[in-house]
Amino acid sequence: MSLSRKQLLKIMGGTAVAAGMPLGAAEASASQAPTRKRDVCIVGGGASGTYTAMRLRQLGKSVLLVERSDRLGGHTETHRDPVTGDTTEIGVVLWRDLPAVRGYFKRLGVPVEVFSGHESKPPKYADFRTGAPVNAPASPPDLMTSYFKVLKKYPYLATGYDLPDPVPAELYMPFAKFAAKHGLEALVPLLVRVMMGFGDLLTLPTLYVMKSFDIDMVSRLLNGGSFLTTKSGNNSELYEKAATHLDDDVLLNAELIRVNRSRDLVTIRVGTPQGLQTILAKKIVFTAPPTQRNLAPFDLDRTERTLFSRFRPHFYYTGLVRLPGVPDTMTVQNLGSTPPFHMPALPALYHIQSSGVPGLHHVKYGSTVPLTYRQVRANIHADIKRLVAAGTIPATTVKLSTLKSHSPYGMSVSADDIANGFYRRLNALQGRNRTFYNGAAFHAHDSSLLWQFTERLLPNLT
């Protein structure tokens, strides 16, 4: 969450900075800015950060939540269609039916219900490189059971990245090799739907597949376990209520400028639309993706820099598109035409899916390299045009109603890093320099599981 010179000048518009004060002097003036003292400062207002702030407040701790965007919720975002007035989720759709989840919604007064799914026809499958239909490989009835049996060998994956030493070789072998070893090749089309945004699953270390398509998820699918969504059809309601509850303990449109961590105190300089602010906290919780940009304001030591430099992101985009003439119930999933895995080639659309809103379809796009919005839009148009040309979907025009980036996504490290104890050293950072870490890179891209992870972290914060 670093602040560029241009951003700082914008934030300080109308002040001495805009009138020509040097940037260094502007930063120095932060010492004269309003100072807030808190027990804990939380960086990032997504699932982990918001929940951490709410629970710490409930436990009697003073907090301040710093969020770069103009809202809380992170990857939870609800779109209201201006044509029909209906809502659909372009981020988090559902949560696991867990006591911690139900308790959180109840505390904020947001009614939930068991998710029954959108009515739609069975998906079509096509290779989006050509637009031509693909025959999806049949999944043997016992395939999930076989995978579940393997997952049971690694129960510690349910609570984080607390891996044994040495790390079992299965966890860092490429998933293609793991799938071939256990006869799970036909599981890949399902994994593509579950793990959109994680890049090429075949080369990804198996650890990340097991963390995403985890033992609880598979158990729910095998045994009919339930998932939850909001009764209002507006999942962002949870974060709107949280923002109201936290009130002045949230800074929106805020950028970190400097984070200095001493033995006794953390000093945080923040740029806000109201000007520079200083936060003095006993501890800081970082919940954003651990990228070079987000960590740039921190006074990282050599160990921290070395570890965080090993992370590599993937890139994920989600949106809604109008396709006149295409049935609202039609879903087309991208599958490669090459057996045995049928892994789609990236970058590409993962699917065009029914949204539940008349006239709108969901689109999800993945890439292993960063792309501009312009490139993603152009590529989505090209993919859909190939589907039309091949006769896979009816003739249509393409109009993107909204497109959002969830990048950086699926932060991962190499197989060698995993084998050499990366996650043991990463976990050892908890509490180092009065800093704690939460978020998807430290457990899973799943709000429900992150809230459980937070519960295990809270004793160290209180």
C-alpha positions, 0 to 999 in steps of 0.5 A: 500500500505504498503512496506515489508522489502523484497520489500524495499530491492529490491527497494533500490538494489545497495544502502546502504540498500542492503549493510546492512543498517538497515531498520529503517535507510533506512526509515530515509534516505527518508528525504534526498531523492528527495522531491516533493511538490504538492497540492494533492497526489492521492493514486491508479491509477485505474478509480477514481485515474486517473480521479481525477489526470486528473481533478485536473490538468485541474483545475490548481492544481499540483498533484502526482499519486502513483500507486503500479502496472506498469500501470494505469487502475486498473480493466480496462485491455485489452488482446491482443491474441498472436495467432490472434492479436485480443483484448478482455477486461478482466476487464471493458468492457463498460461505461455508455453513460454520458456527463462526460464519453464522455467528458473525452474520448474526452479530451484524444483523445480516440474515442468511439462508442455505444456498440452493444455487441458480437454476441453469442448464448443464454447461457446454464445454468448448476450447476457447482457443478455437471456439469449438465444442469439447467432450468433457471427460467423464468423472468416475463416481468414486473419483472424489472419494479417492481424492478425499482419502489422499487429503486425509493424510494431511489433516494439518492443511485444514488450519494453515501452512503448518507443514511438517519437516521434512515436507511430504514430497506429494505436497510439492510435486506438480499437480499433473504428476500427483493426478497421474499417480492417483488416477485423478486426471478427470478431476481437472475440469472440476478443479478449473471451476473451483480454482479459477485464478490460480494459473496453470493447475498442472504445473502448480505444486499440489499443496495449493490444490489441496488447500483450495479444494480442501478436505472440508469442501470435499466432505461437504460435496460428498455428504451434502454439507450446506453453504450460506448466502445472504437472504437479501441477495446482497453479500456486500451487506455484511461489509456495509454493516461492519463499516457502520459498526466500526464507524470512525475506526475505519480509514477508507481511500487511505494509503500507507506512507511509512510503517516504522516498528520499534521494540515498543511501538508501531508508527504508521503514517497514512495518507487520506482524503482529509490529509496525513495522519499518524497512528501509534499502535502496539501491534499491526496486522497485515492482511493484504497480498504480500507484494512488493508494492503493498509492503514497500512502506514497511521497514522490512528486515532482511529475513522479511524481505527474503521471504516475501520476495519468493511469492509469485502472484497469478492474475484474475478478473471477474465481470458481467457481460450482456450477450443479446440472443444468448439464453440467460440459462446458458453456461459455457466452460473453457476446457482444453481439447488435449487429453487427459487433463483438458486444462484450458490454455491461459490467458483466457476466459474460464467460463461464460456463466448464468448470473441469475439476472436477466440479460447478464452473464458472469465472465471470469478471466485468468492469466499467468501474467499481468494484463491491462483492463484494455487487454482483458476486455479485448481478449474477452471479446475475441474469445466470445467471437470465436465461440460464435464463429464455431456455432457454440453460442448464438450470434451476439454482440458483446457489451461488458457491463463491469470488469474488476480485477482481483489481482494479485491472486493465488500467491504461491512459491516454487516447489523447491521453496516449499520443500526447503521449509518456506512456510515454516520460516513464514509462520515464524514471522508471526509477531516478529517486529510487532507484526502479524499476518492474515489473509489468503496467502497465509491460509486460503482464498476462502472467507469462512476459513480465513475467519477461522484462521483469525480466531486462532490468531486472536490470542496473540493479538489480545 
